[in-house]
């Protein structure tokens, strides 16, 4: 029980202290003190997304300082980045080049002291998610209206209960004709009271909810620059089908077919002619010649 009581009291004290710091930074001097919610992650890991950063306006900023600033005349959109270079190029008034820790390149803008709203002195991680939700209607009802209503209701119920008890005792004493003794009426619950009583530290809940509503918003933007040359961009309501720059003419090439020896075509019916067989001549017969001698 003692451990739980210690944890509860420590949490209540932390909430009250944080709420007090937020309210002080908001109402003391908005131009000097600021409490801002970081909504993006270009400053991680130094400043995580959802953190609440507290800034203070100073007269001198150095490279390495994390600062919250505006660009140009826009005083509503705050950016939180780190100073990389401090340059004296116009005399006594310096200019600053900034970049997010998670970015590869420098920011494209140049800052002066008028743009810088303050230097980050410390951060509270992840509490910005709660603060951002508390700015919405549902969050405001949940963190402010409901806790405040519960606290007021419990206190009124306790006050009425104690008043009724004291009135009953007074009437009883009058009936018994006893002398009423005046004593201080303690409207707070005594240690012997066994009924549930809302802890006094619960008042820190609506105070915390009201405090985080006043926290402003800052951004840490990712940026990286690459060059791409020779690009042409066009804009139109509709585009036609792309046409080639020159007309393409298809030419049919007829390849020569292999030559064939044409077959002669007969002009008419050719009747074969018989070749006459030569008739052999008669065989000469030898005539014997008689020779007579003298």
FIRO-861550 format. One record per residue (C-alpha): chain; x, y, z. Coordinates in steps of 0.05 Angstrom, whole numbers, plus 32768, in hexadecimal, padded with zeros to 4 digits. Layout:
<pts>
+--------+------+-------+------+
! lummar ! east ! north !   up !
+--------+------+-------+------+
!      A !    X !     Y !    Z !
...
+--------+------+-------+------+
</pts>
This chain:
<pts>
+--------+------+-------+------+
! lummar ! east ! north !   up !
+--------+------+-------+------+
!      A ! 8000 !  8000 ! 8000 !
!      A ! 8038 !  8030 ! 8010 !
!      A ! 8059 !  8023 ! 7FCC !
!      A ! 8018 !  8030 ! 7FA7 !
!      A ! 800D !  806F ! 7FCF !
!      A ! 8053 !  8086 ! 7FBF !
!      A ! 804A !  8079 ! 7F74 !
!      A ! 8007 !  809C ! 7F74 !
!      A ! 8022 !  80D9 ! 7F97 !
!      A ! 805F !  80DC ! 7F6A !
!      A ! 8033 !  80D9 ! 7F2B !
!      A ! 8005 !  810E ! 7F46 !
!      A ! 8041 !  813B ! 7F57 !
!      A ! 805E !  8131 ! 7F11 !
!      A ! 801B !  8143 ! 7EF1 !
!      A ! 8014 !  8181 ! 7F1C !
!      A ! 805C !  8198 ! 7F0E !
!      A ! 8055 !  818C ! 7EC3 !
!      A ! 8013 !  81B1 ! 7EC1 !
!      A ! 8031 !  81EB ! 7EE7 !
!      A ! 806B !  81F0 ! 7EB7 !
!      A ! 803D !  81EE ! 7E7A !
!      A ! 800F !  8224 ! 7E97 !
!      A ! 804B !  824E ! 7EAA !
!      A ! 8069 !  824A ! 7E65 !
!      A ! 8027 !  825B ! 7E45 !
!      A ! 8010 !  8295 ! 7E71 !
!      A ! 8053 !  82B3 ! 7E87 !
!      A ! 806A !  82CF ! 7E44 !
!      A ! 8058 !  82AB ! 7E04 !
!      A ! 8090 !  82CF ! 7DDF !
!      A ! 80C3 !  82B8 ! 7E12 !
!      A ! 80AC !  8273 ! 7E28 !
!      A ! 8089 !  823E ! 7DFD !
!      A ! 8072 !  81F7 ! 7E05 !
!      A ! 806B !  81D3 ! 7DC2 !
!      A ! 8055 !  818F ! 7DA9 !
!      A ! 8083 !  816E ! 7D76 !
!      A ! 8058 !  814D ! 7D40 !
!      A ! 808C !  812F ! 7D12 !
!      A ! 80CD !  8108 ! 7D16 !
!      A ! 8104 !  812D ! 7CF1 !
!      A ! 8126 !  813E ! 7D33 !
!      A ! 8129 !  80F7 ! 7D4C !
!      A ! 814B !  80DB ! 7D75 !
!      A ! 8159 !  811C ! 7D99 !
!      A ! 8110 !  8131 ! 7D99 !
!      A ! 80DE !  80F9 ! 7D8F !
!      A ! 809B !  8100 ! 7D6E !
!      A ! 8064 !  8110 ! 7DA1 !
!      A ! 8094 !  8133 ! 7DD1 !
!      A ! 8086 !  8176 ! 7DF2 !
!      A ! 80C0 !  81A7 ! 7DEC !
!      A ! 80C9 !  81E4 ! 7E17 !
!      A ! 80ED !  821F ! 7DF7 !
!      A ! 810A !  8260 ! 7E12 !
!      A ! 811A !  829E ! 7DEA !
!      A ! 8164 !  82B2 ! 7DEF !
!      A ! 8192 !  82E5 ! 7DCF !
!      A ! 81C6 !  82B6 ! 7DB4 !
!      A ! 81BD !  8275 ! 7D8D !
!      A ! 81F7 !  8247 ! 7D7B !
!      A ! 8200 !  820D ! 7D4B !
!      A ! 81E6 !  81CE ! 7D6C !
!      A ! 81AB !  81F1 ! 7D8F !
!      A ! 8166 !  81D5 ! 7D82 !
!      A ! 8138 !  8210 ! 7D74 !
!      A ! 80EF !  821C ! 7D62 !
!      A ! 80E4 !  824F ! 7D2A !
!      A ! 80B5 !  8268 ! 7CF4 !
!      A ! 80C3 !  8271 ! 7CAA !
!      A ! 80B9 !  82B7 ! 7C8E !
!      A ! 807D !  82DC ! 7CA8 !
!      A ! 8055 !  829E ! 7CBB !
!      A ! 8055 !  82A1 ! 7D07 !
!      A ! 8024 !  8267 ! 7D11 !
!      A ! 8048 !  822B ! 7CF5 !
!      A ! 8084 !  821C ! 7D22 !
!      A ! 80BD !  81EE ! 7D0E !
!      A ! 80F0 !  81CF ! 7D3E !
!      A ! 8134 !  81BF ! 7D20 !
!      A ! 817D !  81C3 ! 7D33 !
!      A ! 81AB !  81FD ! 7D20 !
!      A ! 81E4 !  81E4 ! 7CF3 !
!      A ! 8207 !  8224 ! 7CDD !
!      A ! 8209 !  826B ! 7CF8 !
!      A ! 821F !  829C ! 7CC1 !
!      A ! 8231 !  82E5 ! 7CC6 !
!      A ! 8228 !  82F9 ! 7C7D !
!      A ! 8202 !  833B ! 7C88 !
!      A ! 822B !  835B ! 7CBF !
!      A ! 8218 !  8354 ! 7D08 !
!      A ! 81D6 !  8330 ! 7CFD !
!      A ! 81E2 !  82E5 ! 7CF5 !
!      A ! 81BA !  82B5 ! 7CCA !
!      A ! 81AF !  826C ! 7CDA !
!      A ! 81AC !  822C ! 7CB1 !
!      A ! 8184 !  81F4 ! 7CD1 !
!      A ! 8174 !  81AA ! 7CC6 !
!      A ! 8150 !  8171 ! 7CE7 !
!      A ! 817C !  813C ! 7D07 !
!      A ! 815A !  8107 ! 7CDC !
!      A ! 8163 !  812F ! 7C9B !
!      A ! 819E !  8128 ! 7C6C !
!      A ! 819E !  816E ! 7C51 !
!      A ! 8198 !  81B4 ! 7C6D !
!      A ! 8157 !  81D9 ! 7C6D !
!      A ! 814B !  8207 ! 7C31 !
!      A ! 813B !  8245 ! 7C5A !
!      A ! 8168 !  8276 ! 7C7E !
!      A ! 8154 !  828E ! 7CC4 !
!      A ! 8162 !  82CD ! 7CEB !
!      A ! 8159 !  82DD ! 7D35 !
!      A ! 8112 !  82F6 ! 7D26 !
!      A ! 80FD !  82B2 ! 7D0C !
!      A ! 8115 !  828B ! 7D49 !
!      A ! 80E2 !  8287 ! 7D81 !
!      A ! 810B !  8263 ! 7DB4 !
!      A ! 813F !  822F ! 7DC5 !
!      A ! 8129 !  81EA ! 7DDE !
!      A ! 8140 !  81E2 ! 7E26 !
!      A ! 8120 !  819E ! 7E36 !
!      A ! 80ED !  816D ! 7E1B !
!      A ! 80B8 !  813E ! 7E38 !
!      A ! 80B1 !  8102 ! 7E0A !
!      A ! 806E !  80E5 ! 7DF2 !
!      A ! 8043 !  8113 ! 7E1C !
!      A ! 8032 !  813A ! 7DDD !
!      A ! 8003 !  8103 ! 7DC5 !
!      A ! 7FD8 !  810F ! 7E03 !
!      A ! 7FDC !  815A ! 7DFB !
!      A ! 7FC9 !  8156 ! 7DB2 !
!      A ! 7F8D !  812B ! 7DC2 !
!      A ! 7F78 !  815A ! 7DFA !
!      A ! 7F71 !  8192 ! 7DC6 !
!      A ! 7F3A !  816C ! 7DA3 !
!      A ! 7EF2 !  8170 ! 7DBE !
!      A ! 7EF2 !  8127 ! 7DD5 !
!      A ! 7F35 !  812F ! 7DF7 !
!      A ! 7F20 !  8170 ! 7E1A !
!      A ! 7EE2 !  814E ! 7E35 !
!      A ! 7F09 !  8110 ! 7E4C !
!      A ! 7F44 !  8134 ! 7E6C !
!      A ! 7F23 !  8173 ! 7E86 !
!      A ! 7ED8 !  8171 ! 7E8B !
!      A ! 7ECF !  812A ! 7EA5 !
!      A ! 7F06 !  812C ! 7EDB !
!      A ! 7EF1 !  8171 ! 7EF3 !
!      A ! 7EA9 !  815B ! 7EF7 !
!      A ! 7EBC !  811D ! 7F1F !
!      A ! 7EE7 !  8145 ! 7F50 !
!      A ! 7EB0 !  817A ! 7F5A !
!      A ! 7E7B !  8144 ! 7F63 !
!      A ! 7EA3 !  811D ! 7F97 !
!      A ! 7EB3 !  815C ! 7FBE !
!      A ! 7E6B !  8173 ! 7FBE !
!      A ! 7E52 !  812F ! 7FD2 !
!      A ! 7E83 !  812D ! 800C !
!      A ! 7E71 !  8173 ! 8022 !
!      A ! 7E26 !  8164 ! 8020 !
!      A ! 7E30 !  8122 ! 8045 !
!      A ! 7E57 !  8143 ! 807E !
!      A ! 7E25 !  817C ! 8082 !
!      A ! 7DEB !  814B ! 8087 !
!      A ! 7E0E !  8123 ! 80BD !
!      A ! 7E1B !  8162 ! 80E6 !
!      A ! 7DD3 !  8178 ! 80DD !
!      A ! 7DB9 !  8134 ! 80F5 !
!      A ! 7DE5 !  8138 ! 8133 !
!      A ! 7DCD !  817E ! 8142 !
!      A ! 7D84 !  8168 ! 813D !
!      A ! 7D91 !  812C ! 8169 !
!      A ! 7DB2 !  8156 ! 819E !
!      A ! 7D78 !  8188 ! 819D !
!      A ! 7D46 !  814F ! 81A9 !
!      A ! 7D6E !  8135 ! 81E4 !
!      A ! 7D74 !  817D ! 81FE !
!      A ! 7DBD !  8178 ! 8203 !
!      A ! 7DEC !  81B0 ! 81FD !
!      A ! 7E0B !  81B5 ! 81B9 !
!      A ! 7E55 !  81BB ! 81B9 !
!      A ! 7E72 !  81E6 ! 8184 !
!      A ! 7EA9 !  81C7 ! 815E !
!      A ! 7ECA !  81CF ! 811A !
!      A ! 7EAA !  81A7 ! 80E3 !
!      A ! 7EDC !  8181 ! 80BB !
!      A ! 7EC0 !  817A ! 8074 !
!      A ! 7EF9 !  814D ! 805D !
!      A ! 7EF5 !  8102 ! 8068 !
!      A ! 7F13 !  80E8 ! 80A8 !
!      A ! 7F41 !  80AD ! 80AC !
!      A ! 7F0B !  8081 ! 80CA !
!      A ! 7EDC !  808D ! 808F !
!      A ! 7ED7 !  804C ! 8069 !
!      A ! 7EB3 !  8068 ! 802C !
!      A ! 7ED6 !  8073 ! 7FEB !
!      A ! 7EF1 !  80B9 ! 7FE7 !
!      A ! 7F11 !  80D6 ! 7FA9 !
!      A ! 7F5B !  80E5 ! 7FB8 !
!      A ! 7F6E !  812D ! 7FBD !
!      A ! 7FA4 !  8125 ! 7F8A !
!      A ! 7F6F !  8116 ! 7F55 !
!      A ! 7F68 !  8161 ! 7F4D !
!      A ! 7FA8 !  815C ! 7F25 !
!      A ! 7F84 !  8139 ! 7EEB !
!      A ! 7F58 !  8173 ! 7ED4 !
!      A ! 7F91 !  81A4 ! 7EE2 !
!      A ! 7FBE !  817B ! 7EB5 !
!      A ! 7F88 !  8176 ! 7E7F !
!      A ! 7F7D !  81C1 ! 7E7F !
!      A ! 7FC8 !  81CE ! 7E7C !
!      A ! 7FD8 !  81A4 ! 7E3F !
!      A ! 7FA0 !  81C5 ! 7E17 !
!      A ! 7FCC !  8203 ! 7E14 !
!      A ! 8008 !  81DF ! 7DF5 !
!      A ! 8017 !  81F7 ! 7DAE !
!      A ! 802D !  81CC ! 7D74 !
!      A ! 806F !  81CB ! 7D4F !
!      A ! 8087 !  81A0 ! 7D15 !
!      A ! 80C9 !  8180 ! 7D02 !
!      A ! 80C8 !  8173 ! 7CB8 !
!      A ! 80EE !  813F ! 7C90 !
!      A ! 8114 !  815C ! 7C55 !
!      A ! 8145 !  8140 ! 7C22 !
!      A ! 815A !  8160 ! 7BE0 !
!      A ! 816F !  813C ! 7BA0 !
!      A ! 817C !  8159 ! 7B5B !
!      A ! 815C !  813D ! 7B1C !
!      A ! 816D !  8162 ! 7ADB !
!      A ! 814E !  8161 ! 7A96 !
!      A ! 8107 !  8154 ! 7AAC !
!      A ! 80CA !  8172 ! 7A88 !
!      A ! 8088 !  8176 ! 7AAC !
!      A ! 8045 !  8186 ! 7A8B !
!      A ! 8001 !  8195 ! 7AA7 !
!      A ! 7FBE !  818D ! 7A83 !
!      A ! 7F78 !  8176 ! 7A90 !
!      A ! 7F81 !  813D ! 7A5F !
!      A ! 7FB9 !  8121 ! 7A35 !
!      A ! 7FB7 !  8103 ! 79EF !
!      A ! 7FD9 !  80C4 ! 79DC !
!      A ! 8023 !  80D2 ! 79D1 !
!      A ! 8037 !  80D8 ! 7987 !
!      A ! 807C !  80CB ! 796B !
!      A ! 80A4 !  8106 ! 7951 !
!      A ! 80AB !  80E7 ! 790B !
!      A ! 807F !  80BA ! 78E0 !
!      A ! 8093 !  8073 ! 78D9 !
!      A ! 8087 !  8056 ! 7893 !
!      A ! 8085 !  800B ! 788C !
!      A ! 80A6 !  7FF3 ! 784B !
!      A ! 8097 !  7FAD ! 7832 !
!      A ! 80D5 !  7F8B ! 7818 !
!      A ! 80C8 !  7F53 ! 77E6 !
!      A ! 80FF !  7F20 ! 77E7 !
!      A ! 810D !  7EFC ! 77A6 !
!      A ! 80F6 !  7EB5 ! 77A3 !
!      A ! 8125 !  7E7F ! 778A !
!      A ! 8123 !  7E76 ! 773E !
!      A ! 8108 !  7E37 ! 7720 !
!      A ! 8114 !  7E1B ! 76DA !
!      A ! 80D3 !  7E22 ! 76B6 !
!      A ! 80B8 !  7DE4 ! 7695 !
!      A ! 80A7 !  7DEC ! 764B !
!      A ! 805E !  7DEB ! 763C !
!      A ! 804B !  7DC2 ! 75FF !
!      A ! 8026 !  7DEC ! 75CB !
!      A ! 7FFF !  7DB1 ! 75AF !
!      A ! 7FFA !  7D66 ! 75AB !
!      A ! 803A !  7D49 ! 7590 !
!      A ! 8031 !  7D08 ! 7569 !
!      A ! 806E !  7CDE ! 756A !
!      A ! 808A !  7CCE ! 7523 !
!      A ! 80A2 !  7C89 ! 7514 !
!      A ! 80E8 !  7C86 ! 74FC !
!      A ! 80E9 !  7C58 ! 74BF !
!      A ! 8114 !  7C1D ! 74C7 !
!      A ! 8143 !  7C17 ! 748C !
!      A ! 8136 !  7BDA ! 7461 !
!      A ! 8175 !  7BB3 ! 7457 !
!      A ! 818B !  7BAD ! 740F !
!      A ! 8192 !  7B6A ! 73EE !
!      A ! 81D0 !  7B45 ! 73FD !
!      A ! 81FB !  7B42 ! 73C0 !
!      A ! 8206 !  7AFC ! 73A7 !
!      A ! 824A !  7AE8 ! 7390 !
!      A ! 824C !  7AD1 ! 7347 !
!      A ! 8283 !  7AA1 ! 733B !
!      A ! 82AE !  7AB0 ! 72FE !
!      A ! 82CA !  7A77 ! 72D8 !
!      A ! 830D !  7A7F ! 72BF !
!      A ! 8325 !  7A56 ! 7284 !
!      A ! 8369 !  7A4D ! 7274 !
!      A ! 838A !  7A4F ! 7234 !
+--------+------+-------+------+
</pts>
